[in-house]
Amino acid sequence: MSHVFPRHTKADLPTAVAGDGCYLIDANGKRYFDGSGGAAVSCLGHSDAAVIRAVQDQVGKLAFAHTGFMTSEPAEALADLLISQAPGDLDRVYFVSGGSEATEAAIKLARQYHLERGEPARRHLIARRQSYHGNTLGALAAGGNAWRRQQFDPLLIGVSHIAPCYEYAERKPDESAFDYGQRVANELEAEILRLGPETVMAFMAEPVVGATSGAVAPVAGYFKRIREICDQYGVLLILDEVMCGMGRTGHLFACDADGIAPDILCIAKGLGAGYQPIGAMLCSGQIYDAVAKGSGFFQHGHTYIGHPVATAAGLAVVEQMLSRDLVSRCASMGEQLQAALVDRFGDHPHVGDIRGRGLFRGIELVADRGTKSPFDPVLGLAARIKRASFDGGLICYPMSGTRDGRQGDHILLAPPFIISQPQITEVVDKLDLAITQALATV
Ligand code: PLP
């Protein structure tokens, strides 16, 4: 009997014992193609020799030094490398151990920044419906996914949620994509004005929405308008690239595609590529200076921030991405994956939308393509597809609640950047079979 507290108490899970490129192997020798990189984590696959060596070397040299006393060479080098590539005025890197820690730190830094500048009234955070920013209490409060929030609602701080930019489901038929984007971006201005501009500290959003919606990218012009509104009212723009960042969309930083830069940027997942748990919050020089010239310290911290082995892994991952031009590869393989998905499912009666950027792709399933109406949530279609796919040797990331946290189903694909053309065919074949099998049971 296991003493591990698993995610689901009734699931009977195989034991993973090895990784080989894009595949995971269980104790019975069964191979699974990792078509979602777990949850958009394993961007380099499961056996990258350079990253494994970097981790081994670092743990042999220096396993840990608490950042309250010392800095470390890999943390310094990784911060330099990230900032050399980062958009806009991002100038400082605060290392953490995962995505939720990055978004929590971002929320707290936004608050402290305004305090340091003598604007203590700024306390409101605005985020979007159907977003996910993590599972710790601050991050969960920021997220707008009803299903994840529901049972913890009494514990969550008040956060305003405006509309997402979800063209497939929410653009009006008589509206251009651009006009739709401007309309929903302008909800931010309306909410700032409703709350009182002098009380709003930050707006948080995922450039491409991941877990909750299935690779939903914004329409052209949306984030430019968001940036404008934030600037006009002195509201910090926090972009959560925990899932969509680190090359996943075909850009090292996802917001590069939208031609804007945030004041604070959160990354994780692909930064450690699964070789170590690591995340980071990047902030502008202006924010850093406000703290440095004010109280002198960020009232935050965890034991493992800036961990030498985690940062050594992150450094090796980013070096691999850059030296092997894997971000461009992600962009071109992403186009091939999209083409293969459209070719296979473009006329499927229950596939409403195939979307995303780079190797971050979503398929939205609908009961009726014409009306875009979702399947009855009671059917649990996403869970059925997940099971059928896993049995068939493909790990993908289906999820229900796509539309509003309850209704809708999608499948998220986020394979390693090293995926080959024959492996794209393998993914599409296995997915096709899983969707057919799952639909046959509803
Ligand atoms: N933010 C986004 C956009 C995410 O997708 C996730 C995880 O899926 C998180 C934050 C939380 O990251 P973690 O699970 O590493 O805490």
Residues whose N, C-alpha, C, O or C-beta is under 5 A from the ligand:
A	BS01	PLP	G98 G99 S100 E101 Y132 H133 G134 E206 G210 A211 D240 V242 M243 A268
